[in-house]
Amino acid sequence: MTELSGAHADEPHRQGLAQRLNGLRAGVLGANDGIVSTAAVVVGVAGATSEVGPVLVAGLAALVGGAVSMALGEYVSVSSQRDSERALIQKERRELAEDPDAEFAELVGLYEAQGLTRDTATRVATELTASDALKAHLSIELNIDADDVVSPWTAALASAVAFTIGALLPLAMILLAPVEVRVPLTFAAVLVALAITGYVAAWIGGARRGRSILRTVIGGALALGATYLVGSLFGVAAG
């Protein structure tokens, strides 16, 4: 893998960036969903009964079903994105073959629109076209790298694995903690984990960490609180 000369170490100028960000994004979303959805299920059931069996069954069902659902969702979504990118690449390749002069003039115009003078834009377009015309057009026109098209399998696997790891935390807490404190301990562990996923999500997207953490933690707390209330009400009614 070739590093760009003069590139800063903390800036994403390396090839394969789309693949890495795609996997990271799917992983963080999968972990977040695994934590929240599984915790909501087990806390809700724990609110209705103090028995371990129903909590275990509900938690395992939520883990397996959620992991499969997340993987399928990511695969379908990213497959659609990949197909669109490939179609655009083919279209650009065809246009370059059919009318290279018009495509060159378009490239010059695009660089002029970026603020370059006509002479500089022409010189840049000439050098880039000589090096790799398709890559030059895809980069400035569509922000696509033909060698870095996202993989649906990467996204699906990252999402499923991350969901499973995320789901294991609340499931383990609710099963291993003493009955009298298992709900508050699960609440605490889940909120800490959500703070971490919120931070990582903000780091990946370059967003503000505090806002992302707060949003994720509040959302998780509301989900857990709502399902525990529903479980408690049903538990009282059944009793």
N, C-alpha and C positions, 0 to 999 in steps of 0.2 A: 504494500500500500504506500503510495507516494504522498509525502507531506508537501504542502505548498511552501515555497520559499517566502520567509518573512511572516508567516501566519502566526497568530498568537495562540498559545497553548490552550487557552480557555474559550476559544471560538471554534464553532463546528465547521471547519473548512475541509474536512477529510471525506474521501469517497465512502459510500456505504452509510451516509448519515441518515437517509430516509429509512433504511432497513433498521438501524439501531433505534431511531426515534419511534418507529412503528412498533417494534417489540417492547420498548419501554412504556409507551403509551398504553398498549394493550395490557401489559403486565400490571401497571399501576391501577388502571380501571378494574381489571379482574380482581386484584387484591382488595380494593376498596369495596367492590360489590360482594366479594366473598365474606368479608368481615361483617358488613352491615346486614346483608340478607340472612346469613346463617345465624348471626347473633339475634336478629329480630325473631326468627323462628324459635330458637331454643329458649330465649327469654320469655316469649309469649307462652310457650308450653310450660315452662317452669313456673309461670305465674298461675297456671291452672292446676298444676299437680306437683307434689314433692317427690314423686317417684322418678327413678333414674331411667327406666326403660323407655317410656314415651318420649323423653327428652332426647335420648340417644337415637331412637328411630327417626324422629323428626329432624334432628340435626344431620344425620347421615343422608337422609333423603334430600334435604336442602343442599348439602354439599355436592352430591353426585348430580342432581338435576341442574343445579346452578352452573357447575363446571362445564357440563355438556352444552347447556344453553349459551353460555358465554362464548365457548369455542365456536359453535355454529354461527352465532351472530357475528363474531369477528371475521370468520372465514367468508361469509356471504358479503359483508360490508367491504372488506379489503379486496375481495375478488372483483367486485364491481369497480372499485377504484383502479385496480390493476388493468382491467379490461379497457377502461376509458383511456388510461395512459398509453396503452399499447396501440389503441386505435388512433390516437393523436400522433404518435410516433410514426405509424404507417402513413398517415395522411401527409405529414411533413416530408417524409422520405419520397413520397410520390410527387409532391409539388416541386421538390428540388430536382427530380429527374425530368419532369415535364417542362419546367420553365425556370431554369437556374438564374437567368438574368433578372426576372421579376423578383425572385426570392432574395437575390443579392441587394437589389434596390430597397426591398422591404427591410432587410437587415440594417442597411445604412440609415434608413429613416428611423428605425427603432433606437439606434445609438444616438442619433441627433436628438431624439425626444428625451434621451437621458441627460442631455446637456452638452454633448460633444459638438465641436464644430464640424462642418461638412467634410473638410479635408481629413480631420482626425477620425471621424466616423467611418469614412471610406477606407482609410488605412487599417483601422481595427477590423472592419468587416472583411477586408481582403486577406489579412493574416489569419483570422479565425476560419475563414472559408477554406483557405489552403490547408489548414491543419485538420479540421473536421467540420464540414459545413452543417451536417445534421445536428451535431452537438451544439454548435453555435446558435442555430435557430431554436432548438428546443429549450436552451437555457434562457434566452432573453424573451422569447415569445410565450413560452408555456411553463417556464420554471420546472422543467423535467430533465432528469438525467437518465438517458436510455440504459445505462449500466447499473442503475440503482432503483429499479421499479420495485415497489413494495411487494412482499410475499404474504399471501393469505395464510399459508401454513405457519409462518413465523408468528403472526398475530394470534392465530387460533391456539397454538401451543402455549405461547406466553400467557394468554388470557386464562386458559384452563388450569395451567400450573399455578399461576398467581392466585386465582380464585380458590383453588384447593388449599394453598398455604394460608391464605387469609381466613378461610372458613374454619381451619383447624384450631385457630386461636380461641374464638368464643366457644367452640365445641369442647375443647379441652378444659377451659376454665369452668364451664357450667357443670361438667361431669366430675372434675377432680376436687373442686372446692366444697367445703362443708355446706350442707343444705341451707343452713340459716344465713349464710353470707354469700352464697353462690351468685345471686343476682347482682348485688352491688359490686362484687369483685369482677364479674363479667362486664358490667357497665364500665368500670374503670379501665380494664385492660383494652376494651374495644375503643374507647375514646382516645387512649394513648396511641393505639395502632392507627386510628384514623388521622390523628395529628401528623403522624409520620408519613402516611400516604398523601395527605394534603400538601405537606412540605415537598415531597418528591415530585408530585404533579406540578407544583408551581415552579420547581427548579427546571423540570423538563421544558415547560412552556415559557420560561423566563418571566413569569408573573410575580406579583407580590406574595411573599410567603405567608405573612400574617393573615391576609384576607382569605387565602386558599385554605389554610388550616382552620380558621374560624368557621368558614362555610361548611367544610367537611365534618367537623366535630359537631356543630349544631344540627346538621342534617341527620347524623347518626344518632345523636341523643334523642331527637324527636321520634325517629323510627323505633328505637328501643323502648322509649317511654310509651308510645302508642300501643305496641304489641304486648308489652307487659300489662298495660291497663286492660286490654281486651282479654288476655289470658286470665287475669285475676277476676274479672267480671264473670267469665264463663265458669271459672273454678268455683266461685261462690254460688253461682246459679246451680251448678251440678251438685254441689254439696247440700 
